[in-house]
Amino acid sequence: MSPHSLSAASVLVIRHLSLVRHTLIRASSFLLLIFLPALQAADNISVLGSKPQWSVLEHYQETITRDDFARLIQSVYCTHGFAPDLIEMNEKTARLMMNRSAQEFFTLRFAANDAERKPVPRLWRPAKSLPAARPGKPLSGLKVALDPGHLGGKWAKMEERWFQFGDSQPVQEGDLALCVARLLGRRLRQLGANVSFVRNNNEPITAKRPDDFRELARKILIKNGVPQPRADVLDPNDPEKEQTIRWQSEILFYRYSEIRRRAALVNFKLHPDLVLCLHFNAEGWGDPNSPTLTDTNHLHLLVNGSYLTEELEFDDERFEMIRRLLSRAYEEELPLADSIAATLARETGLPAYEYPTTNSTTKIGTTGYVYARNLLATRLYRCPVVYCEPYVMNSKDAFARIQAGDYEGVRNVNGTERKSIFHEYADSVVDGLIDYYSKARPTTARSGGSAVRIQGVTASQPSS
């Protein structure tokens, strides 16, 4: 969809950032939902989305059994239900709605049984397909892309990921996440991983800027009952700032356009086996120039799933969900998320975050720390994605640790000898990855000069 026209689609803003800030959490995982219900068959797509190429699913014919497809639909991806005409299953096929207005469908054929399943086409490699690790390099050969959340720097205030308490250093989530990513990247390379950065500075990936979306923002507001929208935000605390062209155009820039460009980089250039989205969480802090500090601190992780019924009405989101399901990314990212959650919980001592509503999330896994949720990054990146949300930035404890900055070893912070919050975060993620891949990837034992085949690794022939 062109950013300069609505293409006959109307836009409904169903969840305001200010409402979420007061009733849910001021979470960096929050993704404003702007829905574009179709008035024409060709335009039933989400914000800045593209028309789905359903023919791609031909490559997944007979790669999954009916039982596995139904299990993933019911327990992971469509836990809130869906319109019955969108996905219809029988014993041998699933009929998938491509476009309701045009009554076009895609037929997916199931494998008769596990033995007859065809290989799943994908560019990323599950742990079991990696070569055996080199000695002392448990992550050797693993391709990891690090995605530090948000932008930070001069964009932090625009993103509403900025606050300052008194004369302290401003807290900017994008900068914190980038610091963690750089520490993490060094550790992963030392362990043999091939590391790439989705973002490695404080500049956007997208070439677009807010002014490029002003006309689209204006049309969005008019479609939502604001016939003469204001141009600019006059007061950052104005509860009606969401009804200004400036606020809407900024959202389209730093959230939708930016994340879609990051997805293009991941999918068409980096081709990682895993993306780690690195964030910090927050509770409502009120005025960012005089924020509220809280005693509350927690952590959780996210993987893709738990689509809302409204989201599944969009042809592109439904297609992306089905492609993700068929790629079997969930089978890799859930145990990865559980492993990282366990080491984060052990190292930080933080309790699991409990969402006050289950309207958009579903708790999954074995640790109690992992949720399925449909976020733009977890949906669009075509590989396993683990989305980390540890620490409440405006908690009294995390704030003190952030102000202490990064340092080697341990220091006394809040009366306790501790690593820097950045090292603790990075080390915990590394430990989780080591735990998972040490157990899940093939290992090669040597005996009498011969390599022995274990877990599907191709062995060399005995020496003569």
C-alpha positions as a printed Julia matrix, in Angstrom:
464×3 Matrix{Float64}:
   0.0     0.0    0.0
   1.3     3.44  -0.89
   1.96    5.54   2.23
   0.25    8.41   0.48
  -3.18    6.82   0.04
  -5.56    4.6    1.95
  -6.6     2.76  -1.21
 -10.26    2.86  -0.21
  -9.53    1.28   3.16
 -10.64    2.8    6.46
  -8.46    2.78   9.54
  -9.6     2.1   13.09
  -7.27    2.81  16.0
  -8.5     0.3   18.58
  -5.91    0.69  21.27
  -4.36    3.99  22.38
  -0.87    4.14  23.87
  -2.15    6.28  26.73
  -4.79    3.69  27.63
  -2.27    0.86  27.6
   0.13    2.92  29.68
  -2.43    3.24  32.47
  -4.32   -0.05  32.31
  -1.8    -2.62  31.09
   1.92   -1.87  31.08
   4.19    0.71  29.52
   5.77   -2.24  27.72
   8.34   -1.94  24.98
   6.67   -5.0   23.47
   3.5    -2.96  22.92
   2.55   -2.58  19.29
  -0.21   -0.1   18.49
  -2.84   -1.86  16.47
  -4.12    0.15  13.53
  -6.47   -2.0   11.53
  -7.38   -1.48   7.89
 -10.66   -3.32   7.19
 -11.1    -3.77   3.47
 -13.65   -2.02   1.34
 -12.16   -3.6   -1.77
 -10.96   -7.16  -2.17
  -7.41   -6.21  -3.13
  -6.86   -3.91  -0.16
  -7.49   -6.17   2.85
  -4.01   -5.7    4.29
  -2.55   -4.26   7.49
  -0.64   -1.01   7.88
   2.09   -0.6    5.25
   1.69   -4.29   4.43
   1.94   -6.0    1.05
  -0.42   -8.23  -0.85
   0.4   -11.8    0.2
   1.85  -14.25  -2.29
  -0.2   -17.33  -1.44
   1.51  -19.38  -4.15
   4.58  -19.53  -1.85
   2.65  -22.03   0.26
   2.86  -24.56  -2.58
   6.38  -25.31  -1.31
   4.84  -26.54   1.98
   2.48  -29.1    0.48
   2.52  -32.39   2.43
   5.12  -31.13   4.93
   2.81  -31.3    7.95
   0.21  -33.75   9.21
  -3.34  -32.75   9.99
  -2.82  -33.41  13.7
   0.23  -31.16  13.9
  -1.46  -28.4   11.9
  -4.56  -28.51  14.1
  -2.48  -28.56  17.3
  -0.5   -25.47  16.31
  -3.61  -23.61  15.18
  -5.51  -24.35  18.38
  -2.79  -24.12  21.03
  -0.36  -21.54  19.63
  -1.54  -19.31  16.81
  -5.33  -19.0   17.05
  -5.9   -19.35  20.79
  -8.54  -16.6   20.69
 -10.48  -18.28  17.89
 -11.1   -17.27  14.29
 -13.94  -16.93  11.82
 -14.83  -20.46  10.65
 -14.56  -19.62   6.95
 -10.91  -18.52   7.28
  -9.47  -21.99   7.99
 -11.44  -25.15   7.28
  -9.8   -28.52   7.96
 -10.77  -31.98   6.85
  -8.76  -35.21   7.03
  -6.57  -34.57   3.99
  -6.54  -30.81   3.39
  -7.04  -27.38   4.87
  -8.94  -24.75   2.92
  -7.37  -21.35   3.64
  -9.16  -18.11   2.85
  -7.04  -15.91   0.61
  -9.61  -13.16   0.13
 -13.14  -13.18   1.5
 -14.55  -10.55  -0.84
 -13.36  -12.47  -3.89
 -14.07  -15.88  -2.27
 -10.6   -17.13  -3.18
  -9.08  -20.06  -1.33
  -5.78  -21.94  -1.08
  -5.81  -25.7   -0.55
  -3.05  -27.08   1.65
  -2.52  -30.83   1.44
  -1.51  -32.64   4.62
   1.05  -35.41   4.86
  -0.66  -38.75   5.43
   1.56  -39.49   8.44
   4.91  -38.51   9.96
   6.81  -41.03   7.86
   5.51  -39.46   4.63
   6.12  -35.83   5.56
   8.19  -33.97   2.98
  11.11  -31.79   4.13
  10.2   -28.29   5.29
  11.74  -25.64   2.98
  13.49  -22.91   4.94
  16.68  -20.85   4.95
  17.28  -21.1    8.71
  18.61  -24.24  10.37
  17.16  -25.88  13.47
  19.65  -27.05  16.09
  19.4   -30.66  14.98
  20.55  -29.66  11.47
  23.66  -27.81  12.59
  27.03  -29.53  12.31
  28.56  -30.78  15.52
  30.08  -28.02  17.63
  33.82  -27.47  17.6
  35.64  -28.13  20.87
  35.2   -25.2   23.23
  32.84  -23.47  20.77
  29.31  -24.63  21.69
  27.71  -22.09  19.33
  30.05  -22.65  16.37
  28.35  -22.19  13.03
  25.15  -20.76  14.52
  23.95  -17.64  12.66
  22.48  -15.16  15.14
  21.01  -11.75  14.29
  20.79   -9.27  17.16
  17.92   -6.79  17.0
  18.24   -4.08  19.68
  14.74   -2.7   20.16
  13.78    0.83  19.13
  16.25    3.53  18.03
  17.43    5.57  21.0
  19.61    8.64  20.53
  17.78   11.66  19.12
  14.74    9.49  18.37
  14.14    8.31  21.95
  11.71   11.06  22.93
   9.7    10.58  19.74
   9.48    6.85  20.46
   8.34    7.61  24.03
  11.19    5.41  25.26
  12.84    8.23  27.23
  12.59    9.51  30.79
  14.79   11.47  33.17
  14.64   11.54  36.95
  16.03   14.75  38.42
  19.58   15.43  37.25
  20.26   11.79  36.4
  21.33   10.53  33.0
  18.27   10.12  30.74
  17.06    6.55  30.34
  16.64    5.68  26.65
  15.58    2.13  25.89
  17.13    2.05  22.43
  20.54    2.93  23.87
  20.26    0.35  26.65
  19.31   -2.39  24.2
  22.2    -1.49  21.89
  24.67   -1.7   24.79
  23.4    -5.2   25.61
  23.56   -6.23  21.94
  27.2    -5.22  21.59
  28.2    -7.11  24.74
  26.18  -10.1   23.6
  27.69  -10.02  20.13
  31.23  -10.22  21.5
  30.39  -13.15  23.76
  28.59  -15.06  21.0
  31.51  -14.63  18.6
  33.9   -15.93  21.24
  31.7   -19.04  21.42
  31.85  -19.58  17.66
  28.6   -17.98  16.49
  28.32  -15.92  13.31
  26.78  -12.66  14.56
  25.06   -9.93  12.58
  23.3    -6.8   13.78
  19.89   -5.71  12.56
  20.75   -2.34  14.13
  24.21   -1.3   15.33
  23.76    2.46  15.8
  21.07    4.98  16.7
  19.83    5.59  13.17
  16.77    4.04  11.51
  17.01    1.24   8.96
  14.11    2.67   6.99
  14.84    5.5    4.57
  11.44    7.01   5.36
  10.87    9.79   7.89
   7.73   11.03   9.67
   7.06   13.72   7.07
   6.73   10.99   4.44
   3.63    9.73   6.26
   1.83   12.99   7.01
  -0.77   12.57   4.27
  -1.47    8.97   5.26
  -1.68   10.04   8.91
  -4.18   12.76   8.02
  -6.36   10.28   6.13
  -6.19    7.81   9.01
  -7.47   10.44  11.41
 -10.27   11.58   9.09
 -11.38    7.97   8.62
 -11.5     7.66  12.4
 -13.81   10.59  12.94
 -11.36   13.49  13.28
 -12.49   15.64  10.33
  -9.96   18.44  10.91
  -6.96   16.88  12.67
  -4.42   19.16  14.33
  -1.01   19.24  12.69
   1.22   19.11  15.76
   1.4    17.88  19.34
   1.3    21.0   21.5
   1.83   19.25  24.84
   3.45   15.8   25.31
   0.96   15.1   28.1
  -2.07   16.04  26.0
  -4.45   13.02  26.11
  -5.61   13.89  22.57
  -2.14   13.9   21.02
  -2.98   10.63  19.23
  -5.41   12.69  17.15
  -2.65   14.83  15.65
  -1.01   14.31  12.28
   2.43   14.52  13.84
   1.85   11.74  16.37
   0.28    9.41  13.81
   3.0    10.04  11.22
   5.71    9.35  13.81
   4.09    6.03  14.75
   4.01    5.04  11.08
   7.69    5.93  10.77
   9.4     4.43  13.82
   7.17    1.46  14.4
   5.64    0.23  11.17
   8.08    1.4    8.49
  11.16    0.74  10.63
  10.2    -2.78  11.67
   9.17   -3.73   8.15
  12.56   -2.59   6.84
  14.3    -4.58   9.56
  12.31   -7.61   8.46
  13.46   -7.13   4.87
  17.08   -7.02   6.08
  16.63  -10.19   8.13
  14.74  -12.12   5.45
  16.6   -11.15   2.3
  20.16  -10.44   3.4
  21.08  -11.8    6.83
  19.26  -15.18   6.73
  19.97  -16.03  10.4
  19.08  -19.22  12.24
  17.76  -17.11  15.11
  16.87  -13.48  15.83
  17.17  -12.15  19.38
  15.01   -9.04  19.91
  16.46   -7.21  22.91
  14.25   -4.88  24.94
  13.76   -3.48  28.42
  10.29   -3.24  29.95
   8.63   -0.44  31.91
   5.61    0.4   34.01
   3.66    3.62  33.54
   5.99    6.49  34.45
   3.71    9.49  33.88
   5.5    12.7   32.9
   8.84   11.61  31.35
  10.46   14.79  32.76
   9.28   13.9   36.27
   8.7    10.15  36.12
   7.35    7.79  38.72
   9.72    5.15  40.04
   8.16    1.9   41.19
   9.07   -1.06  43.37
   7.79   -3.42  40.67
  10.35   -5.36  38.63
   9.84   -8.43  36.45
  10.72  -10.19  33.2
   9.07  -12.14  30.42
   9.82  -13.37  26.9
   7.66  -13.54  23.79
   7.37  -15.74  20.73
   4.92  -15.4   17.88
   1.36  -16.61  18.3
  -1.93  -15.75  20.01
  -3.37  -13.82  17.05
  -6.46  -11.75  17.71
  -9.57  -12.6   15.7
  -9.46   -9.09  14.24
  -5.85   -9.55  13.11
  -6.7   -12.76  11.3
  -9.16  -10.85   9.14
  -6.23   -9.24   7.31
  -5.12  -11.29   4.35
  -1.43  -10.51   4.87
  -1.4   -11.27   8.61
  -3.28  -14.53   8.07
  -0.85  -15.51   5.31
   2.2   -14.63   7.44
   0.8   -16.68  10.32
   0.24  -19.73   8.11
   3.69  -19.46   6.54
   5.24  -19.18   9.99
   3.28  -22.19  11.24
   4.37  -24.28   8.26
   8.02  -23.28   8.68
   7.85  -24.9   12.14
   9.68  -21.96  13.71
   7.68  -22.46  16.9
   9.25  -25.86  17.5
  12.64  -24.15  17.73
  11.81  -20.8   19.31
   9.71  -22.06  22.24
  12.4   -24.31  23.77
  14.94  -21.57  23.03
  12.77  -19.01  24.82
  12.24  -21.37  27.76
  15.99  -21.96  28.02
  16.82  -18.24  27.96
  13.97  -17.48  30.37
  15.34  -20.01  32.84
  18.83  -18.5   32.86
  17.51  -14.92  32.99
  15.3   -15.84  35.94
  18.14  -17.6   37.72
  20.62  -14.76  37.19
  18.29  -11.79  37.82
  16.03  -13.31  40.47
  13.09  -11.49  38.84
   9.55  -12.87  38.98
   7.57  -13.59  35.82
   5.42  -10.77  34.52
   1.71  -11.57  34.59
  -0.33   -9.83  31.93
  -3.45   -8.34  33.54
  -5.48   -9.5   30.55
  -5.29  -12.51  28.26
  -6.9   -10.61  25.38
  -3.69  -10.54  23.34
  -1.4   -13.16  24.91
  -1.28  -16.84  25.78
   1.15  -18.23  28.35
   3.11  -21.15  26.9
   6.16  -23.25  27.67
   7.36  -24.75  30.92
   8.98  -21.86  32.82
   6.04  -19.53  33.36
   7.98  -16.66  31.78
   7.1   -17.13  28.1
   4.06  -15.8   26.24
   2.83  -16.1   22.68
   1.87  -12.76  21.16
   1.5   -11.4   17.64
   4.08   -8.64  17.32
   5.22   -7.27  13.98
   8.84   -8.41  14.4
   8.01  -11.89  15.68
   5.6   -12.34  12.77
   7.64  -10.93   9.89
  11.11  -12.32  10.64
  11.16  -15.65   8.78
  13.09  -17.65  11.33
  12.83  -18.42  15.05
  12.55  -15.2   17.06
  12.97  -14.82  20.82
  11.78  -11.44  22.1
  13.29  -10.59  25.5
  11.63   -8.2   27.98
  13.62   -8.27  31.24
  13.76   -5.49  33.85
  11.37   -2.6   34.5
  13.43    0.44  33.52
  11.63    2.74  35.96
  11.77    0.33  38.87
  13.89    1.7   41.69
  16.3    -1.22  41.43
  16.73   -1.26  37.65
  16.97    2.54  37.53
  19.86    2.54  40.03
  21.64   -0.16  38.04
  21.15    1.71  34.77
  22.57    4.86  36.35
  25.61    2.85  37.49
  26.39    2.22  33.83
  28.33   -0.69  32.41
  31.39   -2.04  34.2
  33.48   -5.18  34.51
  33.21   -7.5   37.49
  30.85   -6.62  40.34
  30.01   -3.48  42.3
  27.82   -2.66  45.25
  24.55   -1.32  43.86
  21.57   -0.88  46.17
  23.46   -2.72  48.88
  24.25   -5.81  46.79
  27.37   -6.89  44.93
  26.25   -7.3   41.34
  27.32   -7.37  37.73
  26.3    -4.41  35.62
  22.73   -4.78  34.43
  24.05   -4.94  30.85
  26.51   -7.76  31.53
  23.89   -9.63  33.54
  21.42   -9.42  30.66
  23.96  -10.48  28.02
  25.48  -13.27  30.12
  22.07  -14.71  30.93
  21.09  -14.87  27.25
  24.42  -16.5   26.38
  23.96  -19.11  29.11
  20.48  -19.9   27.83
  21.76  -20.37  24.28
  24.59  -22.63  25.47
  22.16  -24.73  27.5
  19.82  -25.17  24.55
  22.3   -25.83  21.76
  24.51  -28.09  23.86
  21.53  -30.41  24.26
  19.73  -29.94  20.94
  22.47  -29.94  18.31
  24.3   -33.05  17.13
  27.44  -34.17  18.88
  30.25  -36.23  17.37
  32.22  -38.72  19.42
  35.48  -40.18  18.18
  36.6   -43.71  18.76
  39.67  -45.42  17.29
  40.21  -42.68  14.71
  36.65  -42.97  13.4
  33.86  -40.44  13.6
  30.66  -41.99  14.94
  27.3   -40.82  13.63
  25.12  -39.38  16.37
  21.72  -37.65  15.93
  21.89  -37.63  12.17
  25.39  -36.2   11.7
  27.16  -37.56   8.65
  30.11  -39.62   9.85
  33.4   -40.16   8.13
  34.43  -43.64   7.13
  36.87  -45.57   9.36
  40.47  -45.01   8.4
  42.2   -47.92   6.72
